[in-house]
Amino acid sequence: MKLLFWFGVAIGVLGLLSLVIPIAHNEREGFSAGGVSVGIQTQHSERVSPLVSGALILGAAGMMIAGRSAVRG
């Protein structure tokens, strides 16, 4: 059950990082006719919803508690 504890730690770190680090993605819009291509590339940075981050953190805490109590019990 020690594995469950460490898995909870990893999920908790991901949950905390998802609050801080934005996810960047690029989009390209345009058209091409023959050998000519015209377009524009845009970049967006979005963050994960705080509800999702909170669920990750709470789930991680639960896994850490369950993994820790199983080792002691």
PDB file with SEQRES, HELIX, SHEET and CRYST1 records, atoms N, CA, C and O in Angstrom:
SEQRES   1 A   73  MET LYS LEU LEU PHE TRP PHE GLY VAL ALA ILE GLY VAL          
SEQRES   2 A   73  LEU GLY LEU LEU SER LEU VAL ILE PRO ILE ALA HIS ASN          
SEQRES   3 A   73  GLU ARG GLU GLY PHE SER ALA GLY GLY VAL SER VAL GLY          
SEQRES   4 A   73  ILE GLN THR GLN HIS SER GLU ARG VAL SER PRO LEU VAL          
SEQRES   5 A   73  SER GLY ALA LEU ILE LEU GLY ALA ALA GLY MET MET ILE          
SEQRES   6 A   73  ALA GLY ARG SER ALA VAL ARG GLY                              
HELIX    1 AA1 LYS A    2  VAL A   20  1                                  19    
HELIX    2 AA2 PRO A   50  ARG A   72  1                                  23    
SHEET    1 AA1 2 ILE A  23  ALA A  33  0                                        
SHEET    2 AA1 2 VAL A  36  GLU A  46 -1                                        
CRYST1    1.000    1.000    1.000  90.00  90.00  90.00 P 1           1          
ATOM      1  N   MET A   1       0.808  -1.201   0.000  1.00  0.00           N  
ATOM      2  CA  MET A   1       0.000   0.000   0.000  1.00  0.00           C  
ATOM      3  C   MET A   1       0.854   1.269   0.000  1.00  0.00           C  
ATOM      4  O   MET A   1       0.342   2.382  -0.114  1.00  0.00           O  
ATOM      5  N   LYS A   2       2.143   1.077   0.128  1.00  0.00           N  
ATOM      6  CA  LYS A   2       3.018   2.232   0.057  1.00  0.00           C  
ATOM      7  C   LYS A   2       2.961   2.858  -1.334  1.00  0.00           C  
ATOM      8  O   LYS A   2       3.171   4.061  -1.494  1.00  0.00           O  
ATOM      9  N   LEU A   3       2.675   2.026  -2.336  1.00  0.00           N  
ATOM     10  CA  LEU A   3       2.546   2.508  -3.705  1.00  0.00           C  
ATOM     11  C   LEU A   3       1.378   3.481  -3.830  1.00  0.00           C  
ATOM     12  O   LEU A   3       1.472   4.470  -4.558  1.00  0.00           O  
ATOM     13  N   LEU A   4       0.287   3.213  -3.131  1.00  0.00           N  
ATOM     14  CA  LEU A   4      -0.876   4.103  -3.147  1.00  0.00           C  
ATOM     15  C   LEU A   4      -0.527   5.471  -2.581  1.00  0.00           C  
ATOM     16  O   LEU A   4      -0.978   6.494  -3.098  1.00  0.00           O  
ATOM     17  N   PHE A   5       0.276   5.493  -1.517  1.00  0.00           N  
ATOM     18  CA  PHE A   5       0.715   6.756  -0.925  1.00  0.00           C  
ATOM     19  C   PHE A   5       1.526   7.568  -1.924  1.00  0.00           C  
ATOM     20  O   PHE A   5       1.280   8.762  -2.091  1.00  0.00           O  
ATOM     21  N   TRP A   6       2.496   6.936  -2.593  1.00  0.00           N  
ATOM     22  CA  TRP A   6       3.353   7.659  -3.533  1.00  0.00           C  
ATOM     23  C   TRP A   6       2.595   8.068  -4.790  1.00  0.00           C  
ATOM     24  O   TRP A   6       2.894   9.102  -5.387  1.00  0.00           O  
ATOM     25  N   PHE A   7       1.629   7.272  -5.190  1.00  0.00           N  
ATOM     26  CA  PHE A   7       0.775   7.656  -6.312  1.00  0.00           C  
ATOM     27  C   PHE A   7      -0.036   8.893  -5.930  1.00  0.00           C  
ATOM     28  O   PHE A   7      -0.230   9.784  -6.757  1.00  0.00           O  
ATOM     29  N   GLY A   8      -0.507   8.955  -4.695  1.00  0.00           N  
ATOM     30  CA  GLY A   8      -1.218  10.136  -4.201  1.00  0.00           C  
ATOM     31  C   GLY A   8      -0.339  11.368  -4.178  1.00  0.00           C  
ATOM     32  O   GLY A   8      -0.796  12.468  -4.490  1.00  0.00           O  
ATOM     33  N   VAL A   9       0.926  11.193  -3.809  1.00  0.00           N  
ATOM     34  CA  VAL A   9       1.863  12.323  -3.818  1.00  0.00           C  
ATOM     35  C   VAL A   9       2.032  12.856  -5.237  1.00  0.00           C  
ATOM     36  O   VAL A   9       2.025  14.068  -5.453  1.00  0.00           O  
ATOM     37  N   ALA A  10       2.184  11.951  -6.206  1.00  0.00           N  
ATOM     38  CA  ALA A  10       2.356  12.369  -7.604  1.00  0.00           C  
ATOM     39  C   ALA A  10       1.118  13.101  -8.116  1.00  0.00           C  
ATOM     40  O   ALA A  10       1.245  14.124  -8.789  1.00  0.00           O  
ATOM     41  N   ILE A  11      -0.074  12.596  -7.809  1.00  0.00           N  
ATOM     42  CA  ILE A  11      -1.309  13.258  -8.232  1.00  0.00           C  
ATOM     43  C   ILE A  11      -1.449  14.615  -7.546  1.00  0.00           C  
ATOM     44  O   ILE A  11      -1.921  15.572  -8.159  1.00  0.00           O  
ATOM     45  N   GLY A  12      -1.046  14.703  -6.289  1.00  0.00           N  
ATOM     46  CA  GLY A  12      -1.098  15.977  -5.570  1.00  0.00           C  
ATOM     47  C   GLY A  12      -0.192  17.025  -6.190  1.00  0.00           C  
ATOM     48  O   GLY A  12      -0.570  18.191  -6.302  1.00  0.00           O  
ATOM     49  N   VAL A  13       0.996  16.616  -6.592  1.00  0.00           N  
ATOM     50  CA  VAL A  13       1.919  17.543  -7.252  1.00  0.00           C  
ATOM     51  C   VAL A  13       1.322  18.020  -8.571  1.00  0.00           C  
ATOM     52  O   VAL A  13       1.395  19.205  -8.896  1.00  0.00           O  
ATOM     53  N   LEU A  14       0.732  17.096  -9.331  1.00  0.00           N  
ATOM     54  CA  LEU A  14       0.088  17.496 -10.590  1.00  0.00           C  
ATOM     55  C   LEU A  14      -1.067  18.452 -10.341  1.00  0.00           C  
ATOM     56  O   LEU A  14      -1.266  19.394 -11.109  1.00  0.00           O  
ATOM     57  N   GLY A  15      -1.830  18.224  -9.280  1.00  0.00           N  
ATOM     58  CA  GLY A  15      -2.937  19.115  -8.941  1.00  0.00           C  
ATOM     59  C   GLY A  15      -2.451  20.512  -8.587  1.00  0.00           C  
ATOM     60  O   GLY A  15      -3.049  21.502  -9.009  1.00  0.00           O  
ATOM     61  N   LEU A  16      -1.374  20.601  -7.817  1.00  0.00           N  
ATOM     62  CA  LEU A  16      -0.822  21.910  -7.461  1.00  0.00           C  
ATOM     63  C   LEU A  16      -0.234  22.617  -8.678  1.00  0.00           C  
ATOM     64  O   LEU A  16      -0.394  23.828  -8.834  1.00  0.00           O  
ATOM     65  N   LEU A  17       0.440  21.867  -9.533  1.00  0.00           N  
ATOM     66  CA  LEU A  17       1.012  22.475 -10.739  1.00  0.00           C  
ATOM     67  C   LEU A  17      -0.070  22.948 -11.705  1.00  0.00           C  
ATOM     68  O   LEU A  17       0.120  23.935 -12.416  1.00  0.00           O  
ATOM     69  N   SER A  18      -1.202  22.249 -11.733  1.00  0.00           N  
ATOM     70  CA  SER A  18      -2.276  22.650 -12.645  1.00  0.00           C  
ATOM     71  C   SER A  18      -2.905  23.978 -12.242  1.00  0.00           C  
ATOM     72  O   SER A  18      -3.553  24.630 -13.060  1.00  0.00           O  
ATOM     73  N   LEU A  19      -2.718  24.379 -10.994  1.00  0.00           N  
ATOM     74  CA  LEU A  19      -3.201  25.693 -10.568  1.00  0.00           C  
ATOM     75  C   LEU A  19      -2.317  26.823 -11.090  1.00  0.00           C  
ATOM     76  O   LEU A  19      -2.786  27.947 -11.269  1.00  0.00           O  
ATOM     77  N   VAL A  20      -1.047  26.530 -11.332  1.00  0.00           N  
ATOM     78  CA  VAL A  20      -0.064  27.569 -11.638  1.00  0.00           C  
ATOM     79  C   VAL A  20       0.323  27.626 -13.111  1.00  0.00           C  
ATOM     80  O   VAL A  20       0.425  28.712 -13.680  1.00  0.00           O  
ATOM     81  N   ILE A  21       0.539  26.465 -13.736  1.00  0.00           N  
ATOM     82  CA  ILE A  21       1.102  26.423 -15.083  1.00  0.00           C  
ATOM     83  C   ILE A  21      -0.009  26.398 -16.128  1.00  0.00           C  
ATOM     84  O   ILE A  21      -0.851  25.500 -16.107  1.00  0.00           O  
ATOM     85  N   PRO A  22      -0.024  27.372 -17.046  1.00  0.00           N  
ATOM     86  CA  PRO A  22      -1.021  27.350 -18.122  1.00  0.00           C  
ATOM     87  C   PRO A  22      -0.644  26.355 -19.217  1.00  0.00           C  
ATOM     88  O   PRO A  22       0.527  26.024 -19.405  1.00  0.00           O  
ATOM     89  N   ILE A  23      -1.657  25.892 -19.929  1.00  0.00           N  
ATOM     90  CA  ILE A  23      -1.458  24.963 -21.036  1.00  0.00           C  
ATOM     91  C   ILE A  23      -1.538  25.770 -22.332  1.00  0.00           C  
ATOM     92  O   ILE A  23      -2.570  26.371 -22.628  1.00  0.00           O  
ATOM     93  N   ALA A  24      -0.462  25.784 -23.091  1.00  0.00           N  
ATOM     94  CA  ALA A  24      -0.412  26.567 -24.330  1.00  0.00           C  
ATOM     95  C   ALA A  24      -0.738  25.675 -25.527  1.00  0.00           C  
ATOM     96  O   ALA A  24      -0.340  24.511 -25.579  1.00  0.00           O  
ATOM     97  N   HIS A  25      -1.465  26.241 -26.484  1.00  0.00           N  
ATOM     98  CA  HIS A  25      -1.698  25.536 -27.740  1.00  0.00           C  
ATOM     99  C   HIS A  25      -1.777  26.546 -28.874  1.00  0.00           C  
ATOM    100  O   HIS A  25      -2.183  27.693 -28.684  1.00  0.00           O  
ATOM    101  N   ASN A  26      -1.382  26.096 -30.052  1.00  0.00           N  
ATOM    102  CA  ASN A  26      -1.332  26.945 -31.239  1.00  0.00           C  
ATOM    103  C   ASN A  26      -2.441  26.556 -32.206  1.00  0.00           C  
ATOM    104  O   ASN A  26      -2.805  25.386 -32.321  1.00  0.00           O  
ATOM    105  N   GLU A  27      -2.970  27.560 -32.898  1.00  0.00           N  
ATOM    106  CA  GLU A  27      -3.960  27.333 -33.945  1.00  0.00           C  
ATOM    107  C   GLU A  27      -3.503  28.051 -35.202  1.00  0.00           C  
ATOM    108  O   GLU A  27      -2.973  29.160 -35.139  1.00  0.00           O  
ATOM    109  N   ARG A  28      -3.711  27.409 -36.342  1.00  0.00           N  
ATOM    110  CA  ARG A  28      -3.363  28.027 -37.609  1.00  0.00           C  
ATOM    111  C   ARG A  28      -4.618  28.116 -38.452  1.00  0.00           C  
ATOM    112  O   ARG A  28      -5.310  27.122 -38.671  1.00  0.00           O  
ATOM    113  N   GLU A  29      -4.900  29.312 -38.918  1.00  0.00           N  
ATOM    114  CA  GLU A  29      -6.051  29.551 -39.773  1.00  0.00           C  
ATOM    115  C   GLU A  29      -5.557  30.174 -41.066  1.00  0.00           C  
ATOM    116  O   GLU A  29      -4.656  31.013 -41.054  1.00  0.00           O  
ATOM    117  N   GLY A  30      -6.138  29.767 -42.168  1.00  0.00           N  
ATOM    118  CA  GLY A  30      -5.732  30.316 -43.445  1.00  0.00           C  
ATOM    119  C   GLY A  30      -6.240  29.476 -44.589  1.00  0.00           C  
ATOM    120  O   GLY A  30      -7.087  28.600 -44.418  1.00  0.00           O  
ATOM    121  N   PHE A  31      -5.706  29.761 -45.756  1.00  0.00           N  
ATOM    122  CA  PHE A  31      -6.099  29.006 -46.935  1.00  0.00           C  
ATOM    123  C   PHE A  31      -4.903  28.903 -47.873  1.00  0.00           C  
ATOM    124  O   PHE A  31      -3.930  29.650 -47.774  1.00  0.00           O  
ATOM    125  N   SER A  32      -5.017  27.962 -48.769  1.00  0.00           N  
ATOM    126  CA  SER A  32      -3.980  27.820 -49.788  1.00  0.00           C  
ATOM    127  C   SER A  32      -4.658  27.637 -51.139  1.00  0.00           C  
ATOM    128  O   SER A  32      -5.658  26.929 -51.259  1.00  0.00           O  
ATOM    129  N   ALA A  33      -4.103  28.284 -52.144  1.00  0.00           N  
ATOM    130  CA  ALA A  33      -4.614  28.179 -53.510  1.00  0.00           C  
ATOM    131  C   ALA A  33      -3.416  27.957 -54.423  1.00  0.00           C  
ATOM    132  O   ALA A  33      -2.556  28.824 -54.579  1.00  0.00           O  
ATOM    133  N   GLY A  34      -3.386  26.791 -55.012  1.00  0.00           N  
ATOM    134  CA  GLY A  34      -2.248  26.478 -55.878  1.00  0.00           C  
ATOM    135  C   GLY A  34      -0.994  26.345 -55.044  1.00  0.00           C  
ATOM    136  O   GLY A  34      -0.943  25.544 -54.111  1.00  0.00           O  
ATOM    137  N   GLY A  35       0.011  27.122 -55.374  1.00  0.00           N  
ATOM    138  CA  GLY A  35       1.264  27.089 -54.631  1.00  0.00           C  
ATOM    139  C   GLY A  35       1.372  28.196 -53.597  1.00  0.00           C  
ATOM    140  O   GLY A  35       2.410  28.344 -52.952  1.00  0.00           O  
ATOM    141  N   VAL A  36       0.287  28.989 -53.431  1.00  0.00           N  
ATOM    142  CA  VAL A  36       0.320  30.122 -52.511  1.00  0.00           C  
ATOM    143  C   VAL A  36      -0.458  29.758 -51.251  1.00  0.00           C  
ATOM    144  O   VAL A  36      -1.565  29.223 -51.319  1.00  0.00           O  
ATOM    145  N   SER A  37       0.137  30.056 -50.112  1.00  0.00           N  
ATOM    146  CA  SER A  37      -0.515  29.781 -48.832  1.00  0.00           C  
ATOM    147  C   SER A  37      -0.513  31.050 -47.992  1.00  0.00           C  
ATOM    148  O   SER A  37       0.530  31.678 -47.811  1.00  0.00           O  
ATOM    149  N   VAL A  38      -1.675  31.426 -47.481  1.00  0.00           N  
ATOM    150  CA  VAL A  38      -1.809  32.606 -46.634  1.00  0.00           C  
ATOM    151  C   VAL A  38      -2.457  32.151 -45.333  1.00  0.00           C  
ATOM    152  O   VAL A  38      -3.463  31.441 -45.347  1.00  0.00           O  
ATOM    153  N   GLY A  39      -1.882  32.559 -44.218  1.00  0.00           N  
ATOM    154  CA  GLY A  39      -2.456  32.139 -42.954  1.00  0.00           C  
ATOM    155  C   GLY A  39      -1.911  32.938 -41.793  1.00  0.00           C  
ATOM    156  O   GLY A  39      -0.989  33.741 -41.932  1.00  0.00           O  
ATOM    157  N   ILE A  40      -2.506  32.693 -40.657  1.00  0.00           N  
ATOM    158  CA  ILE A  40      -2.085  33.337 -39.426  1.00  0.00           C  
ATOM    159  C   ILE A  40      -2.057  32.270 -38.338  1.00  0.00           C  
ATOM    160  O   ILE A  40      -2.897  31.370 -38.307  1.00  0.00           O  
ATOM    161  N   GLN A  41      -1.097  32.386 -37.464  1.00  0.00           N  
ATOM    162  CA  GLN A  41      -0.977  31.436 -36.372  1.00  0.00           C  
ATOM    163  C   GLN A  41      -1.204  32.185 -35.064  1.00  0.00           C  
ATOM    164  O   GLN A  41      -0.591  33.224 -34.816  1.00  0.00           O  
ATOM    165  N   THR A  42      -2.085  31.650 -34.236  1.00  0.00           N  
ATOM    166  CA  THR A  42      -2.369  32.269 -32.942  1.00  0.00           C  
ATOM    167  C   THR A  42      -2.001  31.300 -31.830  1.00  0.00           C  
ATOM    168  O   THR A  42      -2.053  30.083 -32.007  1.00  0.00           O  
ATOM    169  N   GLN A  43      -1.632  31.850 -30.691  1.00  0.00           N  
ATOM    170  CA  GLN A  43      -1.274  31.031 -29.546  1.00  0.00           C  
ATOM    171  C   GLN A  43      -2.167  31.413 -28.376  1.00  0.00           C  
ATOM    172  O   GLN A  43      -2.351  32.593 -28.078  1.00  0.00           O  
ATOM    173  N   HIS A  44      -2.725  30.391 -27.710  1.00  0.00           N  
ATOM    174  CA  HIS A  44      -3.596  30.596 -26.558  1.00  0.00           C  
ATOM    175  C   HIS A  44      -2.996  29.873 -25.358  1.00  0.00           C  
ATOM    176  O   HIS A  44      -2.409  28.799 -25.491  1.00  0.00           O  
ATOM    177  N   SER A  45      -3.153  30.474 -24.199  1.00  0.00           N  
ATOM    178  CA  SER A  45      -2.743  29.826 -22.952  1.00  0.00           C  
ATOM    179  C   SER A  45      -3.962  29.741 -22.058  1.00  0.00           C  
ATOM    180  O   SER A  45      -4.572  30.757 -21.726  1.00  0.00           O  
ATOM    181  N   GLU A  46      -4.313  28.534 -21.671  1.00  0.00           N  
ATOM    182  CA  GLU A  46      -5.477  28.325 -20.822  1.00  0.00           C  
ATOM    183  C   GLU A  46      -5.056  27.558 -19.578  1.00  0.00           C  
ATOM    184  O   GLU A  46      -4.127  26.752 -19.615  1.00  0.00           O  
ATOM    185  N   ARG A  47      -5.738  27.813 -18.499  1.00  0.00           N  
ATOM    186  CA  ARG A  47      -5.488  27.091 -17.257  1.00  0.00           C  
ATOM    187  C   ARG A  47      -6.584  26.075 -17.030  1.00  0.00           C  
ATOM    188  O   ARG A  47      -7.703  26.226 -17.523  1.00  0.00           O  
ATOM    189  N   VAL A  48      -6.256  25.047 -16.286  1.00  0.00           N  
ATOM    190  CA  VAL A  48      -7.235  24.040 -15.909  1.00  0.00           C  
ATOM    191  C   VAL A  48      -8.186  24.673 -14.902  1.00  0.00           C  
ATOM    192  O   VAL A  48      -7.777  25.511 -14.098  1.00  0.00           O  
ATOM    193  N   SER A  49      -9.447  24.274 -14.945  1.00  0.00           N  
ATOM    194  CA  SER A  49     -10.439  24.801 -14.018  1.00  0.00           C  
ATOM    195  C   SER A  49     -10.003  24.554 -12.570  1.00  0.00           C  
ATOM    196  O   SER A  49      -9.489  23.480 -12.258  1.00  0.00           O  
ATOM    197  N   PRO A  50     -10.200  25.530 -11.692  1.00  0.00           N  
ATOM    198  CA  PRO A  50      -9.849  25.327 -10.280  1.00  0.00           C  
ATOM    199  C   PRO A  50     -10.623  24.167  -9.644  1.00  0.00           C  
ATOM    200  O   PRO A  50     -10.137  23.552  -8.695  1.00  0.00           O  
ATOM    201  N   LEU A  51     -11.808  23.866 -10.150  1.00  0.00           N  
ATOM    202  CA  LEU A  51     -12.557  22.732  -9.621  1.00  0.00           C  
ATOM    203  C   LEU A  51     -11.849  21.412  -9.930  1.00  0.00           C  
ATOM    204  O   LEU A  51     -11.810  20.512  -9.091  1.00  0.00           O  
ATOM    205  N   VAL A  52     -11.297  21.303 -11.122  1.00  0.00           N  
ATOM    206  CA  VAL A  52     -10.555  20.099 -11.492  1.00  0.00           C  
ATOM    207  C   VAL A  52      -9.290  19.991 -10.651  1.00  0.00           C  
ATOM    208  O   VAL A  52      -8.951  18.906 -10.177  1.00  0.00           O  
ATOM    209  N   SER A  53      -8.591  21.105 -10.464  1.00  0.00           N  
ATOM    210  CA  SER A  53      -7.385  21.098  -9.640  1.00  0.00           C  
ATOM    211  C   SER A  53      -7.715  20.714  -8.201  1.00  0.00           C  
ATOM    212  O   SER A  53      -6.990  19.940  -7.577  1.00  0.00           O  
ATOM    213  N   GLY A  54      -8.808  21.256  -7.681  1.00  0.00           N  
ATOM    214  CA  GLY A  54      -9.222  20.922  -6.327  1.00  0.00           C  
ATOM    215  C   GLY A  54      -9.582  19.458  -6.184  1.00  0.00           C  
ATOM    216  O   GLY A  54      -9.262  18.831  -5.174  1.00  0.00           O  
ATOM    217  N   ALA A  55     -10.247  18.908  -7.194  1.00  0.00           N  
ATOM    218  CA  ALA A  55     -10.594  17.483  -7.157  1.00  0.00           C  
ATOM    219  C   ALA A  55      -9.335  16.623  -7.179  1.00  0.00           C  
ATOM    220  O   ALA A  55      -9.269  15.609  -6.483  1.00  0.00           O  
ATOM    221  N   LEU A  56      -8.339  17.011  -7.964  1.00  0.00           N  
ATOM    222  CA  LEU A  56      -7.075  16.273  -7.985  1.00  0.00           C  
ATOM    223  C   LEU A  56      -6.393  16.313  -6.622  1.00  0.00           C  
ATOM    224  O   LEU A  56      -5.896  15.296  -6.137  1.00  0.00           O  
ATOM    225  N   ILE A  57      -6.373  17.488  -6.011  1.00  0.00           N  
ATOM    226  CA  ILE A  57      -5.703  17.640  -4.719  1.00  0.00           C  
ATOM    227  C   ILE A  57      -6.438  16.852  -3.637  1.00  0.00           C  
ATOM    228  O   ILE A  57      -5.800  16.175  -2.831  1.00  0.00           O  
ATOM    229  N   LEU A  58      -7.760  16.928  -3.608  1.00  0.00           N  
ATOM    230  CA  LEU A  58      -8.524  16.182  -2.607  1.00  0.00           C  
ATOM    231  C   LEU A  58      -8.409  14.673  -2.819  1.00  0.00           C  
ATOM    232  O   LEU A  58      -8.290  13.917  -1.855  1.00  0.00           O  
ATOM    233  N   GLY A  59      -8.445  14.238  -4.065  1.00  0.00           N  
ATOM    234  CA  GLY A  59      -8.265  12.819  -4.353  1.00  0.00           C  
ATOM    235  C   GLY A  59      -6.887  12.334  -3.933  1.00  0.00           C  
ATOM    236  O   GLY A  59      -6.738  11.230  -3.409  1.00  0.00           O  
ATOM    237  N   ALA A  60      -5.886  13.166  -4.169  1.00  0.00           N  
ATOM    238  CA  ALA A  60      -4.522  12.808  -3.772  1.00  0.00           C  
ATOM    239  C   ALA A  60      -4.406  12.705  -2.260  1.00  0.00           C  
ATOM    240  O   ALA A  60      -3.752  11.800  -1.742  1.00  0.00           O  
ATOM    241  N   ALA A  61      -5.041  13.633  -1.552  1.00  0.00           N  
ATOM    242  CA  ALA A  61      -5.008  13.578  -0.088  1.00  0.00           C  
ATOM    243  C   ALA A  61      -5.678  12.300   0.408  1.00  0.00           C  
ATOM    244  O   ALA A  61      -5.193  11.667   1.345  1.00  0.00           O  
ATOM    245  N   GLY A  62      -6.774  11.925  -0.207  1.00  0.00           N  
ATOM    246  CA  GLY A  62      -7.452  10.694   0.173  1.00  0.00           C  
ATOM    247  C   GLY A  62      -6.590   9.468  -0.075  1.00  0.00           C  
ATOM    248  O   GLY A  62      -6.551   8.557   0.752  1.00  0.00           O  
ATOM    249  N   MET A  63      -5.894   9.438  -1.220  1.00  0.00           N  
ATOM    250  CA  MET A  63      -5.025   8.306  -1.517  1.00  0.00           C  
ATOM    251  C   MET A  63      -3.839   8.246  -0.547  1.00  0.00           C  
ATOM    252  O   MET A  63      -3.420   7.166  -0.132  1.00  0.00           O  
ATOM    253  N   MET A  64      -3.310   9.412  -0.196  1.00  0.00           N  
ATOM    254  CA  MET A  64      -2.195   9.429   0.737  1.00  0.00           C  
ATOM    255  C   MET A  64      -2.617   8.953   2.119  1.00  0.00           C  
ATOM    256  O   MET A  64      -1.878   8.225   2.782  1.00  0.00           O  
ATOM    257  N   ILE A  65      -3.807   9.362   2.556  1.00  0.00           N  
ATOM    258  CA  ILE A  65      -4.311   8.916   3.857  1.00  0.00           C  
ATOM    259  C   ILE A  65      -4.599   7.420   3.830  1.00  0.00           C  
ATOM    260  O   ILE A  65      -4.269   6.707   4.778  1.00  0.00           O  
ATOM    261  N   ALA A  66      -5.209   6.943   2.756  1.00  0.00           N  
ATOM    262  CA  ALA A  66      -5.524   5.511   2.656  1.00  0.00           C  
ATOM    263  C   ALA A  66      -4.240   4.683   2.570  1.00  0.00           C  
ATOM    264  O   ALA A  66      -4.152   3.624   3.191  1.00  0.00           O  
ATOM    265  N   GLY A  67      -3.269   5.138   1.828  1.00  0.00           N  
ATOM    266  CA  GLY A  67      -2.007   4.414   1.708  1.00  0.00           C  
ATOM    267  C   GLY A  67      -1.218   4.415   2.997  1.00  0.00           C  
ATOM    268  O   GLY A  67      -0.545   3.435   3.316  1.00  0.00           O  
ATOM    269  N   ARG A  68      -1.292   5.496   3.734  1.00  0.00           N  
ATOM    270  CA  ARG A  68      -0.557   5.607   4.992  1.00  0.00           C  
ATOM    271  C   ARG A  68      -1.204   4.763   6.081  1.00  0.00           C  
ATOM    272  O   ARG A  68      -0.508   4.099   6.849  1.00  0.00           O  
ATOM    273  N   SER A  69      -2.549   4.784   6.154  1.00  0.00           N  
ATOM    274  CA  SER A  69      -3.236   4.027   7.195  1.00  0.00           C  
ATOM    275  C   SER A  69      -3.152   2.526   6.939  1.00  0.00           C  
ATOM    276  O   SER A  69      -3.175   1.743   7.889  1.00  0.00           O  
ATOM    277  N   ALA A  70      -3.056   2.111   5.688  1.00  0.00           N  
ATOM    278  CA  ALA A  70      -2.950   0.689   5.379  1.00  0.00           C  
ATOM    279  C   ALA A  70      -1.591   0.151   5.810  1.00  0.00           C  
ATOM    280  O   ALA A  70      -1.484  -1.014   6.191  1.00  0.00           O  
ATOM    281  N   VAL A  71      -0.558   0.974   5.756  1.00  0.00           N  
ATOM    282  CA  VAL A  71       0.782   0.546   6.174  1.00  0.00           C  
ATOM    283  C   VAL A  71       0.816   0.408   7.693  1.00  0.00           C  
ATOM    284  O   VAL A  71       1.408  -0.535   8.217  1.00  0.00           O  
ATOM    285  N   ARG A  72       0.187   1.341   8.399  1.00  0.00           N  
ATOM    286  CA  ARG A  72       0.194   1.316   9.862  1.00  0.00           C  
ATOM    287  C   ARG A  72      -0.706   0.219  10.417  1.00  0.00           C  
ATOM    288  O   ARG A  72      -0.380  -0.428  11.413  1.00  0.00           O  
ATOM    289  N   GLY A  73      -1.871   0.016   9.740  1.00  0.00           N  
ATOM    290  CA  GLY A  73      -2.884  -0.906  10.266  1.00  0.00           C  
ATOM    291  C   GLY A  73      -2.487  -2.296  10.105  1.00  0.00           C  
ATOM    292  O   GLY A  73      -3.227  -3.199  10.495  1.00  0.00           O  
TER     293      GLY A  73                                                      
END                                                                             
